[in-house]
């Protein structure tokens, strides 16, 4: 938490000085009109005592700031504030009288004024104390609210990051196991294909590991990694897998959640290519629709036949959850299966 609010910035210092200047001017005018005291004595009295009140009220910040008032009983707080106010008034008036007394001893009228005005100086000082203490308490309260809000934002971000990392960690295992099994089965029969798969798999996993440390990636980077993924799957399925893309050039630098498209392509392979005896075409289209980035991924499927590989729906649910965490209601995901095609459509506002 910051220090004394009076010294927080130059505007606060100017405001504090201005308030005391207004108070002093008002007092001088009132005393000058209400008494026959020469203006020089009025000026001296006002400057000396208001200077004491304004200086010694500054250290009162420390007991307000550092004492755990909320943990004490109201009796303790009441006694503490009475004692603090008494000490403040005694110091201010004692120092003020020590400065003004040598002048008062030379003029009986000013000495009489000093003796008479002690009571309203006590009341005035008490008002200054109460108002300042309340301002200090208000400042501490606002600071704690702000600190609590910042901590809540940080906590929510940590929770969100943890949830996002958990979702990301669900992306790779099945693909990794399948790829390693494919490499193993080709080491003897097709060693050159096994080598190609290992190189592509290494590049793919390097990108996936780097993506765990960032939330967003550029469309261009994501599609390059999708290319590595599809190259591996192409070695597995051969001519059975066909891929087409239509990506607008202006979308390449747009930022989307890292590894967001990976589960969608896995889903297309799993429920399209894997189950089909025919060539399956996976098509991706990315472009702008107004201010929204539109991503459409489709694959051939047989609507008339029940899926042999039902799965748990983790892939699509993974994407939905990540979109919800990052975009709230400003991103949407739709799925549709008709006319021999399964379509996944995402609308989101690209991050800068």
Steps between C-alpha positions, in 0.01 A plus 500: 500500500623852427623752761335810637239618244609862554835417339374250242552748214550870437126557447426373850763728650363799311144412605605461865680835498207667324249374757706638789546828317121532464449409866758757609353776283151429632620508861692824453193666352270378780740592783580838344129585470406361842777663705687826527831319482753653259524310173868416564409304811210331319739397222759371750244304703341339195827403335661361815212280621380384159858416412520287816167331425599428140849367584419278798193353336720331239655237734149389604502299178733241649281374789203488260696316233698254709280432802253211465200701611253246360643233730451707814185554707310825456588594862869474421464699178300772676756539778785488248350777289424717802861461611633564150279809460607632842868453417452668161324802652749539782799490264345745253385749765814473710735564206269772368488679837876474541543678166225759554559571871809724462294729276197483732709606799566829326129572443232435762220503242656212304577316827133526600400377155732199535346407834142541379552325164642180650153345519406551143852394398435173686168456316661595171786256551259223596303557177822488299591176673163334439478606136858396424469165676180425308676588172791275593264215581314551173827497309613177671161342429514592131858377475403166653206470261729568205756256632230237546372560147852467356560180699170357377595581142838333549339197664244468222777526244700230677194276516421570136860435395498177698176391338628594155822305554297203616290520185810529286651195668205293378585567136812295432499154668282297260662645191846436647420137580351438156795664327756299697309180424500592132874570510560169672301309238697662213855481639564167329263511202532869406795649689505818287136571590573428865784755486277759335236447767754541781633827352149638452398381846804665658420836336136468594572423866756783521231744395247342739741532794575865418126567479451403864678825598276730299129551466481621140672420171475643152278321248805452278689318776200286590446392141868417455476266796174354370695429182752296703217314669331419169834392348529240775142385451552495122779249552256287698199519271656570160257591222209448735565848640468814290535853628395838362529848649370845416660757729472870430841672499380771741422231759850354519621748764180483709544347846294205614533273807808281467424140391132586462461330161689184590206321672275585204735335252542203734123473512480505118764227474342290772139513383559559130817347360539221753151359449470547124598258226499781245715807457405765754560867433566733792445864411582808706391853414609806699391855428348814642129561525473859612710532818474127572754238400314206347654151506321215323627143505314223319561137417316236301291263708232239446181623667319175433742285696538517879844600612718206600729726700267693725762657725427720797459831320806632684642676193203728431436552871865597542467768232171628647648533847808685378286742299279558804797570726672736257209675330192452717191558290686672215599169335277223366544144380242323284491145364283359227484164318311483173538404134796277575698774674578574863559873551655682794468878491673741741438874525729709718661840531869457419735619774753770416 
